[in-house]
Amino acid sequence: MKKILELKVNGEARQAIVEPYYSLLDALRDEFQMTGTKKGCDEGDCGACTVLMDGRPVTSCLVLAHSARHADITTIEGVAATCITGTGSAKPGDLHPVQQAFVEHGGLQCGFCTPGLVISAVALLKQNPAPTEVEVKYAIGGNLCRCTGYPKVIESIMAAAEAIRNSAA
């Protein structure tokens, strides 16, 4: 029996009517058209569906949509606005420093895993703006990438960390 689902997605209150077994991933993609969050393995192994739920990275394919009700969800579509300003007021085209570093340092290839990697990196840098390379590797350990081999991803995250620290100074 379908029930009303209430979420705050990228700073905006949203509602949908979904089945109790619906995953957060499916609700985001199918009901809220947040297709930047990718459906990879649908088993929590690849990290392509990673989103922030109340500021913590989660694999949205493993979260029941109704268990996330009233949660604050940030997808790749909202990471710049909600993470830079905290208000959802960034201008179209603005990039989060992690996104900018991925572009500048070649941290992406096909782009399928990129949203999950960016979200994981954003979560890390929010808690630790000066991570070691080992801490970066640990933070993205749940995100699989078949194209990059990870060195450019790690380089991108380290560059984003430096940019964030420099902008705070």
Residue frames relative to the residue before (quaternion, step in Angstrom):
aa qw qx qy qz dx dy dz
M 1.0000 0.0000 0.0000 0.0000 0.00 0.00 0.00
K 0.4154 -0.7294 0.4922 0.2305 3.56 -0.68 1.11
K 0.1082 -0.7737 0.6232 0.0358 3.50 -1.22 0.75
I 0.5664 -0.5777 0.4598 0.3661 3.55 -1.26 0.40
L 0.1571 -0.7583 0.6301 0.0567 3.52 -0.98 1.01
E 0.0717 -0.7844 0.6159 0.0168 3.56 -0.82 1.03
L 0.0656 0.7793 -0.6160 0.0939 3.53 -0.77 1.13
K 0.2936 -0.6662 0.6347 0.2593 3.50 -1.33 0.26
V 0.0313 -0.8189 0.5715 -0.0425 3.57 -0.36 1.28
N 0.8413 -0.0932 0.0026 0.5325 3.53 -0.64 1.20
G 0.7544 -0.4252 0.1927 0.4614 3.51 0.95 1.00
E 0.6879 0.4495 -0.2690 0.5023 3.59 1.28 -0.06
A 0.4370 -0.6752 0.5264 0.2756 3.59 -0.91 0.92
R 0.0136 -0.8008 0.5974 -0.0412 3.55 -0.83 1.05
Q 0.1131 -0.7745 0.6186 0.0681 3.55 -1.23 0.56
A 0.0625 0.7523 -0.6554 0.0254 3.51 -1.26 0.60
I 0.3373 -0.6922 0.5898 0.2432 3.53 -1.28 0.31
V 0.1023 0.8170 -0.5516 0.1335 3.57 -0.46 1.25
E 0.6107 -0.5462 0.4419 0.3653 3.51 -1.32 0.43
P 0.6088 -0.5887 0.3849 0.3669 3.61 -1.13 0.55
Y 0.6896 0.4769 -0.2786 0.4684 3.60 1.16 -0.51
Y 0.4363 0.7103 -0.4508 0.3192 3.61 1.27 -0.04
S 0.3676 -0.7189 0.5424 0.2320 3.58 -0.95 0.85
L 0.6314 -0.5089 0.4213 0.4062 3.53 -1.27 0.38
L 0.6111 0.5591 -0.3425 0.4435 3.58 1.00 -0.80
D 0.6955 0.4651 -0.2817 0.4696 3.58 0.80 -0.99
A 0.6293 0.5195 -0.3419 0.4661 3.60 1.01 -0.72
L 0.6605 0.5074 -0.3151 0.4549 3.59 0.90 -0.88
R 0.7288 0.4386 -0.2442 0.4657 3.57 0.82 -0.99
D 0.7821 0.3876 -0.1892 0.4497 3.57 0.73 -1.09
E 0.7642 0.3732 -0.1975 0.4876 3.58 0.93 -0.84
F 0.7942 0.2908 -0.1406 0.5147 3.58 1.00 -0.81
Q 0.3921 -0.7675 0.4301 0.2689 3.60 1.35 0.11
M 0.3705 0.6931 -0.5137 0.3442 3.57 1.04 0.83
T 0.0276 0.8699 -0.4897 0.0514 3.56 0.52 1.23
G 0.4487 0.6672 -0.4682 0.3665 3.60 1.23 0.13
T 0.6064 0.4938 -0.3350 0.5255 3.55 1.23 -0.54
K 0.2442 -0.8325 0.4874 0.0985 3.57 -0.43 1.22
K 0.3180 -0.7038 0.6037 0.1979 3.52 -1.22 0.68
G 0.0737 -0.8212 0.5658 -0.0073 3.53 -0.35 1.29
C 0.8543 0.0585 0.0155 0.5163 3.54 -0.16 -1.32
D 0.2431 -0.7885 0.5129 0.2370 3.59 1.18 -0.62
E 0.6493 0.4847 -0.3135 0.4952 3.57 1.24 0.57
G 0.5684 -0.6334 0.3686 0.3740 3.60 1.24 0.15
D 0.5431 0.6609 -0.3811 0.3508 3.58 1.23 0.18
C 0.7644 0.4385 -0.2167 0.4202 3.60 0.97 -0.78
G 0.3804 -0.7612 0.4568 0.2592 3.61 1.12 -0.51
A 0.4213 0.7213 -0.4639 0.2951 3.61 1.23 0.02
C 0.7168 0.4431 -0.2379 0.4830 3.58 1.17 -0.59
T 0.3338 0.7777 -0.4841 0.2223 3.60 1.22 0.25
V 0.0229 0.7530 -0.6557 0.0491 3.53 -1.01 0.99
L 0.4603 -0.6229 0.5314 0.3431 3.56 -1.30 0.13
M 0.0646 -0.7614 0.6448 0.0168 3.55 -0.90 0.99
D 0.8074 -0.1384 0.0118 0.5734 3.53 -0.37 1.31
G 0.7534 -0.4338 0.1902 0.4562 3.53 0.99 0.97
R 0.6733 0.4643 -0.2968 0.4930 3.60 1.25 -0.12
P 0.4549 -0.6777 0.4888 0.3079 3.61 -0.95 0.75
V 0.0230 0.7763 -0.6285 0.0412 3.56 -1.00 0.93
T 0.4170 -0.6382 0.5700 0.3065 3.54 -1.23 0.50
S 0.3413 -0.8096 0.4449 0.1734 3.53 -0.22 1.32
C 0.5643 0.5899 -0.4009 0.4159 3.62 1.17 -0.26
L 0.7150 0.4364 -0.2468 0.4872 3.59 1.20 -0.46
V 0.6197 0.5164 -0.3438 0.4807 3.58 1.28 -0.04
L 0.3698 -0.6973 0.5608 0.2502 3.56 -0.79 0.97
A 0.5657 -0.6378 0.4034 0.3324 3.55 -0.86 0.99
H 0.6998 0.4768 -0.2869 0.4479 3.59 0.86 -0.91
S 0.6122 0.5328 -0.3679 0.4539 3.61 1.14 -0.40
A 0.6741 0.4681 -0.2850 0.4953 3.57 1.28 -0.30
R 0.3507 0.7598 -0.4967 0.2302 3.59 1.24 0.07
H 0.8223 0.1758 -0.2117 0.4980 3.50 -1.11 0.92
A 0.4822 0.6477 -0.4543 0.3762 3.61 1.22 0.15
D 0.4159 -0.6545 0.5690 0.2735 3.53 -1.32 0.39
I 0.0742 -0.8234 0.5623 -0.0175 3.57 -0.37 1.28
T 0.0759 -0.7683 0.6340 0.0450 3.56 -0.97 0.90
T 0.1491 -0.7741 0.6127 0.0563 3.54 -0.79 1.12
I 0.7109 -0.4264 0.3222 0.4571 3.56 -1.28 0.06
E 0.6099 0.5676 -0.3569 0.4225 3.60 1.08 -0.63
G 0.7797 0.3417 -0.1720 0.4956 3.57 1.09 -0.64
V 0.4133 0.7513 -0.4570 0.2364 3.57 1.22 -0.10
A 0.6508 0.5075 -0.3429 0.4486 3.63 0.91 -0.72
A 0.7218 0.4555 -0.2639 0.4493 3.57 0.73 -1.03
T 0.7564 0.4075 -0.2371 0.4534 3.57 0.72 -1.00
C 0.7245 0.4347 -0.2600 0.4676 3.58 1.06 -0.59
I 0.6488 0.4897 -0.3356 0.4761 3.61 1.09 -0.51
T 0.8196 0.2554 -0.1117 0.5006 3.54 0.65 -1.12
G 0.3667 -0.7340 0.4877 0.2983 3.56 1.17 -0.60
T 0.7165 0.4434 -0.2446 0.4797 3.56 1.27 -0.10
G 0.4760 -0.6543 0.4612 0.3642 3.57 1.18 -0.28
S 0.5613 0.6481 -0.3619 0.3659 3.61 1.21 0.33
A 0.3408 0.7251 -0.5324 0.2732 3.61 1.10 0.43
K 0.5107 -0.6427 0.4791 0.3108 3.56 -1.18 0.59
P 0.6100 -0.5307 0.4179 0.4142 3.62 -1.15 0.51
G 0.7668 0.3325 -0.2648 0.4810 3.53 -0.93 0.90
D 0.5099 0.6215 -0.4339 0.4067 3.59 1.23 -0.25
L 0.1712 -0.7730 0.6031 0.0971 3.54 -1.07 0.75
H 0.4880 -0.5940 0.5477 0.3301 3.52 -1.22 0.58
P 0.6269 -0.5524 0.3741 0.4023 3.65 -1.04 0.54
V 0.6114 0.5276 -0.3625 0.4653 3.63 1.08 -0.58
Q 0.6503 0.5035 -0.3211 0.4697 3.58 0.90 -0.86
Q 0.6528 0.5184 -0.3101 0.4571 3.57 0.93 -0.92
A 0.6699 0.4962 -0.3003 0.4635 3.59 0.94 -0.86
F 0.6084 0.5396 -0.3557 0.4606 3.61 1.03 -0.69
V 0.6526 0.4968 -0.3091 0.4814 3.59 1.01 -0.80
E 0.7302 0.4639 -0.2473 0.4363 3.57 0.74 -1.06
H 0.7856 0.3329 -0.1596 0.4965 3.60 1.03 -0.74
G 0.5262 -0.6807 0.3940 0.3233 3.59 1.22 0.30
G 0.3026 0.7908 -0.4827 0.2237 3.57 1.04 0.74
L 0.7244 0.3530 -0.2481 0.5377 3.58 1.20 0.27
Q 0.1733 -0.7570 0.6196 0.1143 3.51 -1.24 0.50
C 0.8232 0.1285 -0.0716 0.5484 3.61 -0.02 -1.22
G 0.4494 -0.7327 0.4124 0.3019 3.58 1.19 -0.47
F 0.4994 0.6810 -0.4349 0.3126 3.60 1.16 -0.22
C 0.7407 0.3851 -0.2205 0.5044 3.60 0.91 -0.85
T 0.4825 0.7333 -0.4010 0.2620 3.57 1.22 -0.50
P 0.6506 0.5134 -0.3593 0.4289 3.66 0.78 -0.80
G 0.6777 0.4884 -0.2955 0.4635 3.59 0.92 -0.87
L 0.6401 0.5157 -0.3201 0.4710 3.58 1.02 -0.78
V 0.6496 0.5131 -0.3173 0.4625 3.58 0.95 -0.86
I 0.6552 0.5087 -0.3132 0.4623 3.58 0.91 -0.92
S 0.6554 0.5032 -0.3159 0.4663 3.61 0.91 -0.87
A 0.6613 0.5017 -0.3033 0.4679 3.58 0.99 -0.83
V 0.6223 0.5357 -0.3389 0.4592 3.60 0.99 -0.81
A 0.6549 0.5097 -0.3116 0.4628 3.58 0.93 -0.91
L 0.6421 0.5217 -0.3226 0.4598 3.59 0.94 -0.87
L 0.7388 0.4469 -0.2496 0.4383 3.58 0.69 -1.08
K 0.5710 0.5605 -0.3906 0.4551 3.56 1.18 -0.36
Q 0.7216 0.4128 -0.2342 0.5041 3.59 1.04 -0.79
N 0.8066 0.0965 0.0008 0.5832 3.55 1.05 -0.80
P 0.1513 -0.8399 0.5150 0.0804 3.62 0.02 1.21
A 0.7432 0.3139 -0.2100 0.5522 3.59 1.26 -0.05
P 0.0967 0.8363 -0.5350 0.0705 3.61 0.66 1.03
T 0.4532 -0.6114 0.5613 0.3252 3.50 -1.31 0.37
E 0.6683 -0.4800 0.3710 0.4306 3.55 -1.27 0.22
V 0.6219 0.5384 -0.3335 0.4607 3.59 1.04 -0.74
E 0.6595 0.5002 -0.3084 0.4687 3.59 0.97 -0.82
V 0.6132 0.5236 -0.3442 0.4810 3.59 1.08 -0.66
K 0.6561 0.5106 -0.3152 0.4577 3.59 0.87 -0.91
Y 0.6459 0.5111 -0.3162 0.4707 3.57 0.99 -0.80
A 0.6701 0.5241 -0.2984 0.4327 3.59 0.92 -0.94
I 0.7540 0.3431 -0.2043 0.5216 3.60 1.03 -0.69
G 0.3344 0.7927 -0.4577 0.2245 3.57 1.28 0.20
G 0.6999 0.4499 -0.2719 0.4835 3.60 1.14 -0.47
N 0.6317 0.5100 -0.3240 0.4857 3.58 1.30 0.13
L 0.1815 -0.7996 0.5668 0.0801 3.55 -0.56 1.17
C 0.0442 -0.7747 0.6307 -0.0042 3.54 -1.05 0.89
R 0.2556 -0.7957 0.5339 0.1284 3.56 -0.72 1.05
C 0.7072 0.5094 -0.2569 0.4175 3.60 1.14 -0.46
T 0.7814 0.4251 -0.2205 0.4001 3.59 0.70 -1.03
G 0.3399 -0.7323 0.5224 0.2744 3.58 1.01 -0.68
Y 0.5420 -0.7082 0.3118 0.3277 3.60 1.38 0.23
P 0.5642 0.6077 -0.4443 0.3391 3.72 0.85 -0.51
K 0.6913 0.4627 -0.2898 0.4733 3.62 0.88 -0.85
V 0.5861 0.5523 -0.3638 0.4680 3.59 1.15 -0.57
I 0.6802 0.4799 -0.2814 0.4774 3.57 0.86 -0.99
E 0.6272 0.5266 -0.3274 0.4713 3.59 1.00 -0.83
S 0.6492 0.5264 -0.3106 0.4527 3.59 0.97 -0.87
I 0.6780 0.4871 -0.2922 0.4664 3.57 0.91 -0.91
M 0.6411 0.5073 -0.3273 0.4739 3.57 0.98 -0.77
A 0.6469 0.5043 -0.3184 0.4751 3.61 1.02 -0.77
A 0.6295 0.5224 -0.3300 0.4711 3.60 1.03 -0.76
A 0.6280 0.5329 -0.3372 0.4561 3.58 0.98 -0.80
E 0.6589 0.4967 -0.3074 0.4740 3.56 0.95 -0.86
A 0.6483 0.5179 -0.3179 0.4587 3.60 0.94 -0.83
I 0.6502 0.5095 -0.3120 0.4694 3.58 0.99 -0.82
R 0.6555 0.5027 -0.3112 0.4698 3.58 0.95 -0.85
N 0.6733 0.5013 -0.2971 0.4551 3.59 0.97 -0.89
S 0.6655 0.4944 -0.3139 0.4627 3.59 1.04 -0.69
A 0.6434 0.5168 -0.3172 0.4673 3.58 1.19 -0.49
A 0.6248 0.5763 -0.3283 0.4120 3.56 1.21 -0.55
